[in-house]
Amino acid sequence: MYVKCLHLNYACKVFDKMYLRDVVSYNSIISGYASCGEMEIARKFFYEMPERDVVSWNSMISGFLQNGECRKSIDVFLEMGRCGVGFDRASFAVVLKACGALEECNVGVQVHGLLVKFGFDSDVVTGSALLGMYAKFKRLDDSLAVFSELPEKNWVSWSAMIAGCVQNDRNVEGLELFKEMQGVGVGVSQSIYASLFRSCAGLSALKLGKELHSHALKSAFGTDIIVGTATLDMYAKCGKMADAQKVLNSMPKCSLQSYNAIIVGYARSDRGFQALKSFQLLLKIGLGFDEITLSGALNACASIRGDLEGRQVHGLAVKSISMSNICVANAILDMYGKCKALAEASDLFDMMERRDAVSWNAIIAACEQNGNEEETLAHFASMLHSRMEPDEFTYGSVLKACAGRQALNTGMEIHTRIIKSGMGFESFVGAALVDMYCKCGMVEKADKIHDRTEQKTMVSWNAIISGFSLLQQSEDAHNFFSRMLEMGVKPDNFTYAAVLDTCANLATVGLGKQIHAQIIKQELQSDVYICSTLVDMYSKCGNMQDSQLMFEKAPSRDFVTWNAMLCGYAHHGLGEEALKLFEREYMAHTLGKSWKVETAAVELSQKYRGSELMLKNWPSNSSRIRNQVAKIKSSKPFLMSEKMLLFWASSTT
């Protein structure tokens, strides 16, 4: 009684006063201490026993497994065999789980041989544990073979087999097994639902996920915390955050795992503010947090470039001693890199006692994203020196650094290493190589790599078109674009923008209009990037009417759109129109902190040779110029230099 109520002090006192202690009483006290994690005390009683039976041994094997000491669990099992004690189904079931947890394939296969020898190969309990073990070894075909040979299957064996399929990313087979299970009339459990929702998430099968959600509600599992968490995780991974939030709100009781799923879901959907809001709510209700929570919150801070919020989460991680977790440390490293805090990222990296491939990738990417190409390459060299093998993400960042510096020789050395590693034909690495060679002026070499790449990405196609454009080889860019269309590749907004740039370079307004027609057909005309390029293309082709029309019809404008229109007016000597547009934009507060009109101002001033002389003679010039500057300065906090404003004002005189 005391053991079952976990009052071990009372149980121990009663045990000590017992005149005759039998195997049953010893087994009870051992089981009690093992279930509470007190394995040293349980071991003490175990070795005090004058006689041990199979239950005594199983209690120790199970106790070590429950407390995460899988190696000791296997050692006790082996000692049990040496002592000549006969195994039962529980002995095999527990030790097979221990082998699976440790991924000790050789030991697991030997245990399999033993259970066949003892005649337990057709037992449903040991069979379920055996197929679960093979699934964790990534030997799913062996799991399926064991499953098919079981003469009797219960919901545990079905659950283990479906979970095994999901663990090995064979989601379709898992769903087919569920359908088969329904056909033989086996009931559904919460663990089966959890595996099925993971399958739907892995396949992005939203429609099927919704059907299973309805099935779970009808089966009275709608309020189950495990099923609810798996459901909202499925919606989150399918990009349906509104549905995920509804599931969370409808759950009568939420767990930490539920909040982790919603926080990570928002962070992955680039909805960092909602993720942090959920994180704050989690802290408020007092469910605590773990390394998954912190990693999700840090990813959210990175997505919104929230340096201040990221530092606060970093402080929370330090206080909770979660900094020792390498996943949390890597998330902090990535956050600082994306928040432009390269010094903090470098300090953290230097302090890390243990670094994995993700750590190296994070610091290399941080240096590259912050324009420090030299440090990027230095960290790459250090990574190789530490015998850490680069992956496709490492090479992607390093090749970008080479492209930024136009370091062709270094890029070619890295290309040689990539070929030796066997990653040369992978789409991600291939696209990075194409981009690097294009930016280093070797478009023909880039084209050859592009042709050899097995799966060509849009990044690769766009890089070559942009490469031709940068080299002023506009006709080659058009030919490559035509080849792309002939192969049935659908252009995206970046493709069209690059081709429109080449039309602007050649001043071929006819071809530009054809591309514009394609853009309308593809319904991409509302893209702000394309709008800006169309405004620029028409103005450079001398068609200011269409340029102005595109500008006015643009559903949204960023500083690039305004710059394109301003530069167009400046290029054609329309100073009055440029100044009016500038004042209009200034009063509308569109540019905010991003004052990027310097290029237009300089070009405009160059159209009027006397502007610099007028600047020198500023006090003697007309009151209209002074009024223009005063008007702009008083309309908003003064963010531009007075010299630049004077260029603008003097250009209109």
VOGU-3710 file (C-alpha; in Angstrom, 3 decimals, decimal comma):
1> myvkclhlny> 0,000/0,000/0,000  2,709/2,497/1,031  4,737/1,714/-2,098  1,766/2,279/-4,396  1,046/5,578/-2,623  4,772/6,465/-2,991  5,189/6,861/0,791  8,551/5,126/0,665  9,702/6,228/4,129  6,752/4,448/5,724
11> ackvfdkmyl> 7,218/1,466/3,389  10,877/1,236/4,392  10,044/1,369/8,125  7,495/-1,433/7,749  10,001/-3,438/5,680  12,738/-3,022/8,318  10,434/-4,319/11,078  9,401/-7,401/9,127  10,664/-10,566/10,783  10,452/-12,637/7,617
21> rdvvsynsii> 11,077/-10,903/4,300  10,145/-12,830/1,229  10,816/-12,224/-2,456  7,496/-10,393/-2,902  8,289/-7,829/-0,178  11,769/-7,226/-1,613  10,326/-6,828/-5,114  7,791/-4,271/-3,859  10,397/-2,095/-2,145  12,774/-2,317/-5,149
31> sgyascgeme> 9,973/-1,392/-7,553  8,971/1,575/-5,354  12,443/3,089/-5,192  13,091/2,395/-8,895  9,885/4,187/-9,924  10,967/7,229/-7,877  14,389/7,344/-9,514  16,275/6,152/-6,423  18,213/3,478/-8,275  21,124/3,301/-5,826
41> iarkffyemp> 18,756/2,414/-2,955  16,888/-0,025/-5,216  20,221/-1,628/-6,175  21,163/-1,941/-2,471  17,961/-3,879/-1,684  18,381/-5,944/-4,853  21,815/-7,231/-3,871  20,668/-7,839/-0,260  18,084/-10,331/-1,493  18,926/-13,899/-0,485
51> erdvvswnsm> 16,982/-15,113/-3,500  15,872/-13,295/-6,666  13,195/-14,171/-9,187  12,473/-12,863/-12,676  10,342/-10,007/-11,254  13,319/-8,770/-9,182  15,542/-8,633/-12,255  12,818/-7,025/-14,377  12,310/-4,319/-11,756  15,971/-3,342/-11,995
61> isgflqngec> 16,044/-3,510/-15,816  12,875/-1,404/-16,047  14,036/1,026/-13,335  17,281/1,873/-15,132  15,385/2,331/-18,425  12,813/4,673/-16,848  15,612/6,784/-15,398  17,433/7,076/-18,717  20,285/4,728/-17,791  19,814/2,424/-20,766
71> rksidvflem> 23,353/1,044/-20,692  22,892/-0,158/-17,114  19,539/-1,663/-18,084  21,281/-3,800/-20,732  24,078/-4,722/-18,280  21,529/-6,022/-15,743  19,823/-8,028/-18,497  23,166/-9,627/-19,440  23,958/-10,360/-15,779  20,512/-11,947/-15,458
81> grcgvgfdra> 21,369/-14,296/-18,319  24,752/-15,202/-16,774  23,017/-16,064/-13,490  20,846/-18,567/-15,307  17,552/-16,829/-14,587  14,980/-17,451/-17,293  13,761/-14,411/-19,234  10,090/-13,620/-19,678  8,242/-11,375/-22,122  8,706/-8,308/-19,878
91> sfavvlkacg> 12,495/-8,843/-19,732  12,734/-8,847/-23,521  10,278/-5,952/-24,011  12,229/-3,654/-21,661  15,726/-4,506/-22,907  14,630/-4,066/-26,539  13,456/-0,540/-25,674  16,835/0,131/-24,063  18,645/-1,077/-27,214  16,424/1,157/-29,348
101> aleecnvgvq> 17,080/4,200/-27,168  20,863/3,651/-27,393  20,668/2,676/-31,081  22,726/-0,395/-30,189  21,917/-2,345/-33,325  24,318/-5,261/-32,744  23,083/-5,860/-29,198  19,476/-5,561/-30,372  19,975/-8,206/-33,060  21,530/-10,562/-30,486
111> vhgllvkfgf> 18,558/-10,028/-28,142  16,294/-10,795/-31,106  18,114/-14,115/-31,510  17,622/-14,873/-27,817  13,887/-14,211/-27,874  13,539/-16,518/-30,897  15,481/-19,161/-28,955  13,158/-18,751/-25,949  10,064/-18,892/-28,195  8,874/-15,313/-27,689
121> dsdvvtgsal> 9,092/-14,289/-31,377  5,350/-14,753/-31,885  4,373/-12,970/-28,644  2,520/-9,674/-29,239  4,283/-7,823/-26,370  7,835/-8,731/-27,369  6,913/-8,427/-31,053  5,707/-4,838/-30,546  8,907/-3,931/-28,696  11,016/-5,638/-31,382
131> lgmyakfkrl> 9,475/-3,812/-34,338  9,741/-0,540/-32,397  13,454/-1,193/-31,855  14,133/-1,864/-35,555  12,242/1,315/-36,477  14,618/3,327/-34,259  17,557/1,638/-35,993  16,150/3,019/-39,308  15,539/-0,579/-40,421  11,857/-0,184/-41,179
141> ddslavfsel> 11,730/-3,156/-43,552  12,788/-5,415/-40,659  10,061/-3,810/-38,529  7,466/-4,521/-41,199  8,698/-8,133/-41,483  8,317/-8,657/-37,702  4,881/-7,011/-37,796  3,629/-9,178/-40,669  4,724/-12,370/-38,877  2,873/-11,577/-35,641
151> peknwvswsa> -0,042/-14,017/-35,383  -1,905/-11,611/-33,128  -1,846/-7,808/-33,345  -3,273/-5,438/-30,733  -3,482/-1,632/-30,703  0,034/-1,452/-29,184  1,625/-3,286/-32,122  -0,360/-1,220/-34,640  0,630/1,972/-32,828  4,324/0,974/-32,761
161> miagcvqndr> 4,306/0,130/-36,473  2,559/3,368/-37,531  4,925/5,387/-35,308  7,881/3,559/-36,878  6,774/4,583/-40,374  6,504/8,225/-39,294  9,928/8,151/-37,587  11,449/6,915/-40,858  9,659/9,529/-43,004  7,523/6,906/-44,703
171> nveglelfke> 4,353/8,788/-43,950  2,220/7,324/-46,731  2,852/3,780/-45,450  1,875/4,916/-41,965  -1,448/6,239/-43,254  -2,054/3,049/-45,248  -1,468/0,974/-42,104  -4,014/3,113/-40,263  -6,548/2,413/-43,008  -5,780/-1,312/-42,740
181> mqgvgvgvsq> -6,102/-1,149/-38,955  -9,534/0,448/-39,265  -10,541/-2,396/-41,589  -9,807/-5,072/-38,961  -11,688/-3,142/-36,274  -8,813/-2,170/-33,946  -9,602/0,911/-31,850  -7,631/4,158/-32,173  -5,485/5,438/-29,298  -4,026/8,873/-28,541
191> siyaslfrsc> -0,548/7,704/-29,610  -1,913/6,566/-33,000  -3,588/9,940/-33,545  -0,331/11,693/-32,646  1,562/9,651/-35,263  -1,117/10,246/-37,908  -1,064/14,006/-37,421  2,733/13,920/-37,722  2,303/12,059/-41,040  -0,074/14,729/-42,324
201> aglsalklgk> 2,359/17,453/-41,257  5,234/15,685/-43,013  3,209/15,378/-46,220  1,615/18,855/-45,885  -1,660/16,941/-46,298  -3,952/19,587/-44,835  -7,189/18,107/-46,201  -6,460/14,692/-44,695  -5,362/16,341/-41,460  -8,715/18,098/-41,203
211> elhshalksa> -10,531/14,812/-41,790  -8,498/13,152/-39,031  -9,246/16,114/-36,763  -12,970/15,494/-37,301  -12,398/11,766/-36,709  -10,655/12,530/-33,391  -13,490/14,807/-32,271  -16,069/12,101/-33,045  -13,954/9,508/-31,196  -14,091/11,606/-27,989
221> fgtdiivgta> -10,383/12,494/-28,252  -11,094/16,170/-28,937  -10,259/17,216/-25,391  -7,211/14,944/-25,040  -4,107/17,044/-24,434  -1,764/14,809/-26,491  -4,138/14,618/-29,467  -4,869/18,354/-29,244  -1,164/19,219/-29,252  -0,511/16,942/-32,244
231> tldmyakcgk> -3,471/18,529/-34,079  -2,340/22,117/-33,595  1,223/21,109/-34,528  -0,127/19,651/-37,782  -2,002/22,866/-38,607  1,080/24,935/-37,760  3,361/22,863/-40,019  0,810/23,139/-42,829  0,962/26,936/-42,491  -2,549/27,290/-41,036
241> madaqkvlns> -1,716/29,256/-37,907  -5,260/30,571/-37,446  -6,558/26,980/-37,212  -3,683/26,040/-34,888  -4,571/28,949/-32,605  -8,247/27,891/-32,589  -7,264/24,371/-31,470  -5,090/25,810/-28,695  -7,898/28,111/-27,534  -10,407/25,226/-27,516
251> mpkcslqsyn> -8,235/22,923/-25,393  -9,584/22,751/-21,799  -6,033/22,212/-20,543  -2,783/23,031/-22,301  0,676/21,641/-21,713  4,122/23,104/-22,271  4,316/21,034/-25,469  1,101/22,716/-26,720  2,627/26,171/-26,300  5,921/25,001/-27,813
261> aiivgyarsd> 4,047/23,901/-30,949  2,280/27,257/-31,350  5,442/29,312/-30,634  7,573/27,316/-33,084  4,738/27,430/-35,651  4,498/31,222/-35,526  8,296/31,573/-35,670  8,527/29,312/-38,755  5,749/31,309/-40,439  7,745/34,537/-39,951
271> rgfqalksfq> 5,139/35,818/-37,504  7,602/36,634/-34,795  5,413/39,076/-32,879  2,650/36,476/-32,427  5,263/33,913/-31,353  6,610/36,262/-28,676  3,081/37,078/-27,553  2,432/33,341/-27,038  5,776/33,059/-25,243  4,807/35,882/-22,866
281> lllkiglgfd> 1,461/34,193/-22,186  3,248/30,916/-21,419  5,481/32,647/-18,876  2,449/34,365/-17,351  0,442/31,169/-16,775  3,451/29,478/-15,163  3,857/26,312/-17,217  7,600/26,911/-17,360  9,724/26,529/-20,483  12,365/24,246/-21,957
291> eitlsgalna> 15,018/24,386/-24,666  12,367/24,024/-27,419  10,474/27,043/-26,051  13,617/29,168/-25,880  14,761/28,120/-29,357  11,340/29,033/-30,794  11,318/32,418/-29,015  14,853/33,179/-30,229  13,903/32,267/-33,806  10,956/34,664/-33,464
301> casirgdleg> 13,321/37,446/-32,317  15,546/36,714/-35,328  12,598/36,897/-37,749  11,560/40,379/-36,521  15,216/41,477/-36,101  14,328/42,122/-32,449  17,717/42,680/-30,876  16,303/43,929/-27,548  13,801/41,068/-27,246  16,519/38,581/-28,180
311> rqvhglavks> 18,804/39,868/-25,437  15,994/39,417/-22,893  15,416/35,809/-23,981  19,200/35,284/-23,845  19,150/36,510/-20,232  16,316/34,105/-19,441  18,342/31,241/-20,923  21,357/32,156/-18,782  19,249/32,290/-15,605  17,627/28,931/-16,344
321> ismsnicvan> 20,984/27,239/-17,088  19,667/26,412/-20,577  22,824/27,879/-22,106  24,474/24,492/-21,713  22,037/23,139/-24,305  23,722/23,433/-27,699  20,385/23,952/-29,526  19,640/27,033/-27,390  23,195/28,365/-27,809  22,928/27,931/-31,588
331> aildmygkck> 19,575/29,745/-31,651  21,083/32,684/-29,716  24,022/32,735/-32,118  21,694/32,805/-35,129  19,537/35,515/-33,540  22,491/37,854/-32,948  23,690/37,302/-36,506  20,309/38,227/-38,000  19,950/41,215/-35,655  23,262/42,649/-36,974
341> alaeasdlfd> 24,940/42,125/-33,582  28,014/40,410/-34,992  30,246/41,270/-32,018  27,858/39,509/-29,600  27,567/36,521/-31,944  31,359/36,228/-32,154  31,756/36,506/-28,351  29,154/33,805/-27,775  30,762/31,520/-30,356  34,175/31,944/-28,721
351> mmerrdavsw> 32,707/31,016/-25,311  30,945/27,861/-26,516  32,582/24,778/-24,999  30,988/22,461/-27,546  30,261/23,292/-31,173  28,438/21,253/-33,769  27,916/21,826/-37,504  24,948/24,115/-36,773  27,158/26,325/-34,550  29,754/26,723/-37,290
361> naiiaaceqn> 27,073/27,381/-39,910  25,454/30,025/-37,687  28,660/32,038/-37,146  29,705/31,699/-40,806  26,238/32,853/-41,946  26,276/35,708/-39,393  29,580/37,034/-40,753  28,385/36,737/-44,350  24,989/38,381/-43,657  26,738/41,311/-41,971
371> gneeetlahf> 29,093/41,878/-44,891  32,226/40,576/-43,181  33,431/38,279/-45,941  36,955/38,024/-44,564  35,720/36,665/-41,214  33,368/34,306/-43,078  36,273/32,692/-44,890  38,429/32,678/-41,736  35,725/30,787/-39,797  35,364/28,366/-42,689
381> asmlhsrmep> 39,099/27,628/-42,508  38,821/27,141/-38,713  35,898/24,774/-39,227  37,963/22,625/-41,567  40,887/22,735/-39,133  38,611/21,425/-36,343  37,772/18,434/-38,603  34,110/19,448/-38,798  32,717/18,519/-42,201  30,918/21,365/-44,059
391> deftygsvlk> 27,405/20,803/-45,390  25,389/22,524/-48,113  24,488/25,452/-45,813  28,156/26,051/-45,003  29,079/26,105/-48,677  26,116/28,376/-49,470  27,313/31,067/-47,030  30,983/30,763/-48,002  30,237/31,015/-51,725  28,123/34,128/-51,064
401> acagrqalnt> 31,144/35,635/-49,293  33,332/34,840/-52,312  30,732/36,422/-54,585  30,600/39,540/-52,385  34,374/39,967/-52,528  34,575/38,733/-56,134  37,223/36,363/-54,779  37,302/34,083/-57,800  40,407/32,081/-56,815  39,030/31,302/-53,355
411> gmeihtriik> 35,676/30,411/-54,886  37,339/28,003/-57,298  39,231/26,313/-54,436  35,953/25,848/-52,568  34,369/24,514/-55,765  37,113/21,860/-55,919  36,358/20,850/-52,312  32,644/20,666/-53,129  33,303/18,320/-56,053  35,396/16,052/-53,804
421> sgmgfesfvg> 32,611/15,990/-51,207  30,088/14,839/-53,815  27,770/17,835/-53,322  28,507/19,443/-56,678  25,247/18,363/-58,300  22,933/19,264/-55,408  20,508/22,052/-56,283  21,256/24,350/-53,315  25,040/24,186/-53,690  24,774/24,324/-57,488
431> aalvdmyckc> 22,731/27,544/-57,307  25,300/29,108/-54,936  28,125/28,168/-57,322  26,259/29,635/-60,300  25,663/32,874/-58,379  29,325/33,106/-57,308  30,699/32,599/-60,832  28,190/35,092/-62,275  29,161/37,786/-59,779  32,814/37,102/-60,516
441> gmvekadkih> 32,145/37,714/-64,214  32,384/34,084/-65,384  28,862/33,599/-66,715  29,864/30,897/-69,220  31,329/28,789/-66,387  28,142/29,405/-64,384  26,055/28,275/-67,352  27,982/24,969/-67,551  27,420/24,284/-63,837  23,752/25,180/-64,257
451> drteqktmvs> 23,419/22,615/-67,080  25,046/19,881/-64,960  22,889/20,525/-61,887  20,318/17,736/-61,469  17,472/19,908/-60,163  17,729/23,471/-61,430  16,311/26,076/-59,042  14,930/29,536/-59,841  17,905/30,990/-57,953  20,225/29,440/-60,548
461> wnaiisgfsl> 18,209/30,668/-63,570  17,902/34,169/-62,112  21,600/34,349/-61,218  22,666/33,739/-64,830  20,225/36,304/-66,257  21,416/38,842/-63,653  25,023/37,893/-64,427  24,570/38,703/-68,126  22,861/41,947/-67,141  25,743/42,987/-64,858
471> lqqsedahnf> 28,198/42,385/-67,693  26,006/44,510/-70,014  25,409/41,407/-72,159  21,706/42,110/-72,439  21,136/40,124/-75,642  22,661/37,030/-74,016  20,344/37,543/-71,062  17,349/37,653/-73,406  18,485/34,479/-75,197  18,883/32,684/-71,865
481> fsrmlemgvk> 15,426/33,885/-70,790  13,951/32,525/-74,037  15,699/29,193/-73,434  14,220/29,113/-69,950  10,692/29,626/-71,322  11,220/26,941/-73,987  12,089/24,453/-71,234  8,774/25,200/-69,553  10,271/26,936/-66,514  7,882/29,482/-65,036
491> pdnftyaavl> 9,623/32,808/-64,269  9,147/34,519/-60,916  9,220/38,191/-59,971  13,031/38,268/-59,747  13,347/36,764/-63,245  11,072/39,381/-64,762  12,841/42,178/-62,893  16,248/41,030/-64,203  14,955/40,808/-67,805  13,324/44,238/-67,534
501> dtcanlatvg> 16,700/45,617/-66,409  18,245/44,327/-69,626  15,424/45,955/-71,639  16,244/49,216/-69,886  19,949/48,808/-70,729  19,141/48,258/-74,419  16,309/50,839/-74,415  14,118/48,232/-76,157  10,693/49,395/-75,062  8,929/46,964/-77,442
511> lgkqihaqii> 10,435/43,915/-75,740  9,811/45,537/-72,380  6,108/45,828/-73,198  6,014/42,142/-74,187  7,531/41,216/-70,821  5,021/43,553/-69,149  2,202/41,655/-70,857  3,582/38,355/-69,519  3,721/39,860/-66,032  0,057/40,866/-66,243
521> kqelqsdvyi> -0,829/37,361/-67,464  1,031/35,843/-64,487  -0,756/38,335/-62,154  2,542/39,644/-60,798  1,909/43,314/-61,590  1,072/44,094/-57,944  4,544/43,003/-56,770  6,351/46,113/-55,514  9,703/44,861/-56,844  8,326/44,431/-60,381
531> cstlvdmysk> 6,496/47,785/-60,229  9,754/49,546/-59,396  11,535/47,810/-62,286  8,750/48,693/-64,751  8,882/52,336/-63,685  12,650/52,318/-64,210  12,478/50,437/-67,543  9,923/52,771/-69,122  11,775/55,893/-67,975  15,132/54,637/-69,324
541> cgnmqdsqlm> 13,452/53,786/-72,613  12,252/57,404/-72,842  8,585/56,562/-72,249  7,906/58,822/-69,253  4,139/58,672/-69,728  4,019/54,888/-69,148  6,588/55,204/-66,366  4,410/57,731/-64,571  1,305/55,588/-65,211  2,979/52,528/-63,642
551> fekapsrdfv> 4,061/54,637/-60,674  0,567/56,012/-60,069  -1,079/52,586/-60,461  1,355/50,832/-58,099  -0,707/49,317/-55,228  2,232/49,890/-52,859  5,494/51,799/-53,150  8,781/51,401/-51,351  11,817/53,692/-51,515  13,017/51,863/-54,661
561> twnamlcgya> 9,783/52,779/-56,477  10,117/56,436/-55,464  13,801/56,442/-56,440  13,016/54,967/-59,865  10,474/57,687/-60,613  12,676/60,469/-59,242  15,700/59,254/-61,236  13,509/59,052/-64,343  12,507/62,693/-64,020  16,122/63,659/-63,280
571> hhglgeealk> 17,442/61,660/-66,242  15,133/63,531/-68,617  15,811/66,950/-67,092  12,373/67,314/-65,517  13,568/69,047/-62,359  10,241/70,675/-61,440  8,397/67,335/-61,628  11,149/65,637/-59,593  10,950/68,216/-56,819  7,149/68,062/-56,702
581> lfereymaht> 7,313/64,262/-56,445  9,938/64,496/-53,727  7,816/66,952/-51,700  4,745/64,771/-52,205  6,578/61,706/-50,938  8,159/63,604/-48,083  4,804/64,906/-46,884  3,310/61,403/-47,139  5,961/60,078/-44,701  6,545/57,042/-46,905
591> lgkswkveta> 10,301/56,869/-46,720  10,464/57,222/-42,940  13,988/56,391/-41,857  15,130/55,161/-45,275  16,299/58,243/-47,145  17,587/56,711/-50,358  17,063/59,640/-52,743  20,688/60,746/-52,838  21,309/59,100/-56,224  18,371/60,922/-57,780
601> avelsqkyrg> 19,480/64,201/-56,234  23,015/63,896/-57,555  21,826/62,910/-61,039  19,360/65,790/-61,043  22,000/68,294/-59,975  24,337/67,047/-62,716  21,683/67,900/-65,330  22,041/71,492/-64,265  25,693/72,456/-64,475  25,207/75,650/-62,520
611> selmlknwps> 23,799/73,965/-59,424  27,086/73,799/-57,522  27,788/77,463/-58,308  24,312/78,285/-57,078  25,068/76,372/-53,888  28,175/78,485/-53,294  26,166/81,637/-53,865  23,293/80,377/-51,686  22,597/83,618/-49,742  22,216/85,652/-52,959
621> nssrirnqva> 19,867/83,243/-54,709  16,142/83,544/-55,071  13,828/83,269/-52,098  12,045/80,370/-53,858  15,006/78,031/-53,201  15,155/79,032/-49,541  11,411/78,543/-49,262  11,629/75,032/-50,759  14,268/73,988/-48,222  12,443/75,593/-45,312
631> kiksskpflm> 9,200/73,931/-46,369  10,755/70,472/-46,504  12,697/70,933/-43,253  9,646/72,085/-41,317  7,339/69,332/-42,598  9,073/66,503/-40,726  12,051/65,889/-38,403  15,079/66,878/-40,465  16,753/63,681/-41,662  18,678/64,809/-44,757
641> sekmllfwas> 21,764/66,947/-44,979  21,129/70,573/-45,902  23,651/70,266/-48,724  21,579/67,512/-50,334  18,398/69,548/-49,994  20,095/72,538/-51,578  21,068/70,375/-54,542  17,432/69,470/-54,908  16,142/72,996/-54,578  18,780/74,620/-56,776
651> stt> 18,187/72,070/-59,546  14,732/73,523/-60,208  15,842/77,109/-60,726
//
